[in-house]
Amino acid sequence: MIKPIAGIQDAFSLKGLNAIITGGNRGLGFGVALAMAQSGANIAILCRDRQKAAEALAELKPLGGRYESFGCDVTDLASVRRAVAEVYESFKEINILVNNAGISCVCELLDMDEELSDWYRVVNTDLNGTVHMTYEVGKRMRAAGKGGSIINISSNAAFIVNKTQAMSPYSSSKAAVNHFTRCMAVELGKYDIRVNAICPGFTNSELSRHIPKDMFDYINRQMPLGRFGEPIEVGALAVYFASPAAAQVTGTCQVIDGGYMLSC
Ligand SMILES: NC(=O)c1ccc[n+]([C@@H]2O[C@H](COP(=O)([O-])OP(=O)(O)OC[C@H]3O[C@@H](n4cnc5c(N)ncnc54)[C@H](OP(=O)(O)O)[C@@H]3O)[C@@H](O)[C@H]2O)c1
């Protein structure tokens, strides 16, 4: 069983822990990488764009931990298997897995092509990518017998249907990620592996930069707290979920969206 904290001092520290972050090279994933590195964790970034990963690693370097990147396409189980093996070869032990890699698309179902390419592209990344990583890392966490923390970056789109932009593959994938989170919390609890999800709303990143200006302004007006979130704010929540302070927290899907959902 995971020991409770004795006091609050150091309860939020990740000192000496090793974390894998998919898509940690930019956007929300980099916000999580930065927050975790500042909290003392060593970071393995898994992504496809190694040039962007090199820039991320250069930003982390002054923090003085161990930071590496590994090529990985989360949609491809063989690629995930290879990358996770490489990470373990280098880091020996992994304590934290953040399933952050994700894509979206704006398209109504009936307007998709005959192959439903958009549907499969999003589901294969956002849902199946999370499953692939959980399978490969979860098995190794179980074998190591030291527990662990898995954090799935979901979305508030898991709960609401966005009327301004049609994105059923995205919302459906994220809703499934939330339920997968709850299923895994129950299945992996006996191995002291905690599984939680973070459900951000509109957050500044490459993905949100494509929102047209008038829609961007409209969304900000709808937001009770009046602005988009920042990746580091998602990182702060991820640090909490990964830390000893959250030893009794599993199966939670926490929204962080400036109150946007409340005004839908
Ligand atoms: N921004 C928002 O407003 C917002 C709101 C709610 C939830 N989210 C969630 O936050 C997560 C990150 O989004 P973001 O806004 O930071 O997007 P982003 O800036 O577009 O970054 C997407 C990240 O996912 C990685 N990725 C995509 N497909 C991949 C694949 N097949 N294999 C490996 N890595 C892959 C990318 O790596 P490469 O650079 O190697 O392609 C990149 O690091 C997503 O799960 C998204 O759904 C974002």
The ligand as a MOL file (V3000), in Angstrom:
LIG
                    3D

  0  0  0     0  0            999 V3000
M  V30 BEGIN CTAB
M  V30 COUNTS 48 52 0 0 0
M  V30 BEGIN ATOM
M  V30 1 N -4.1970 23.2660 -26.2680 0
M  V30 2 C -5.3880 23.0810 -25.7520 0
M  V30 3 O -6.2030 24.0270 -25.7090 0
M  V30 4 C -5.7640 21.7510 -25.1590 0
M  V30 5 C -6.9580 21.6750 -24.4200 0
M  V30 6 C -7.3330 20.4550 -23.8470 0
M  V30 7 C -6.5240 19.3550 -24.0000 0
M  V30 8 N -5.3710 19.4360 -24.7120 0 CHG=1
M  V30 9 C -4.5690 18.2060 -24.8370 0
M  V30 10 O -3.2280 18.4470 -24.4910 0
M  V30 11 C -2.3850 17.5460 -25.2200 0
M  V30 12 C -1.2790 18.3480 -25.8930 0
M  V30 13 O -1.8830 19.2720 -26.7770 0
M  V30 14 P -1.1610 20.6170 -27.2290 0
M  V30 15 O -2.1990 21.6740 -27.2350 0
M  V30 16 O 0.0830 20.8240 -26.4720 0 CHG=-1
M  V30 17 O -0.8590 20.2370 -28.7600 0
M  V30 18 P 0.4170 20.4980 -29.6910 0
M  V30 19 O 1.1270 21.7470 -29.2960 0
M  V30 20 O -0.1180 20.3690 -31.0820 0
M  V30 21 O 1.3510 19.2540 -29.3520 0
M  V30 22 C 0.9270 17.9370 -29.6370 0
M  V30 23 C 1.9790 17.0020 -29.0750 0
M  V30 24 O 1.5560 15.6520 -29.2740 0
M  V30 25 C 2.6080 14.9530 -29.9190 0
M  V30 26 N 2.0740 13.9240 -30.8110 0
M  V30 27 C 1.0130 14.0360 -31.6580 0
M  V30 28 N 0.8430 12.8890 -32.3190 0
M  V30 29 C 1.8240 12.0410 -31.8990 0
M  V30 30 C 2.1650 10.7040 -32.2220 0
M  V30 31 N 1.4750 9.9910 -33.1310 0
M  V30 32 N 3.2190 10.1360 -31.5880 0
M  V30 33 C 3.9340 10.8510 -30.6920 0
M  V30 34 N 3.6580 12.1210 -30.3450 0
M  V30 35 C 2.6130 12.7080 -30.9450 0
M  V30 36 C 3.3710 15.9950 -30.7090 0
M  V30 37 O 4.6820 15.5100 -30.9520 0
M  V30 38 P 5.4650 15.8790 -32.3450 0
M  V30 39 O 5.9150 17.3070 -32.1610 0
M  V30 40 O 6.5930 14.9320 -32.3450 0
M  V30 41 O 4.4710 15.7060 -33.4450 0
M  V30 42 C 3.3180 17.1700 -29.7510 0
M  V30 43 O 4.3140 17.0840 -28.7840 0
M  V30 44 C -3.2920 16.8040 -26.1950 0
M  V30 45 O -3.6180 15.5400 -25.6830 0
M  V30 46 C -4.5090 17.6960 -26.2700 0
M  V30 47 O -5.6790 16.9680 -26.6170 0
M  V30 48 C -4.9700 20.6080 -25.2990 0
M  V30 END ATOM
M  V30 BEGIN BOND
M  V30 1 1 1 2
M  V30 2 2 2 3
M  V30 3 1 2 4
M  V30 4 1 4 5
M  V30 5 2 4 48
M  V30 6 2 5 6
M  V30 7 1 6 7
M  V30 8 2 7 8
M  V30 9 1 8 9
M  V30 10 1 8 48
M  V30 11 1 9 10
M  V30 12 1 9 46
M  V30 13 1 10 11
M  V30 14 1 11 12
M  V30 15 1 11 44
M  V30 16 1 12 13
M  V30 17 1 13 14
M  V30 18 2 14 15
M  V30 19 1 14 16
M  V30 20 1 14 17
M  V30 21 1 17 18
M  V30 22 2 18 19
M  V30 23 1 18 20
M  V30 24 1 18 21
M  V30 25 1 21 22
M  V30 26 1 22 23
M  V30 27 1 23 24
M  V30 28 1 23 42
M  V30 29 1 24 25
M  V30 30 1 25 26
M  V30 31 1 25 36
M  V30 32 1 26 27
M  V30 33 1 26 35
M  V30 34 2 27 28
M  V30 35 1 28 29
M  V30 36 1 29 30
M  V30 37 2 29 35
M  V30 38 1 30 31
M  V30 39 2 30 32
M  V30 40 1 32 33
M  V30 41 2 33 34
M  V30 42 1 34 35
M  V30 43 1 36 37
M  V30 44 1 36 42
M  V30 45 1 37 38
M  V30 46 2 38 39
M  V30 47 1 38 40
M  V30 48 1 38 41
M  V30 49 1 42 43
M  V30 50 1 44 45
M  V30 51 1 44 46
M  V30 52 1 46 47
M  V30 END BOND
M  V30 END CTAB
M  END
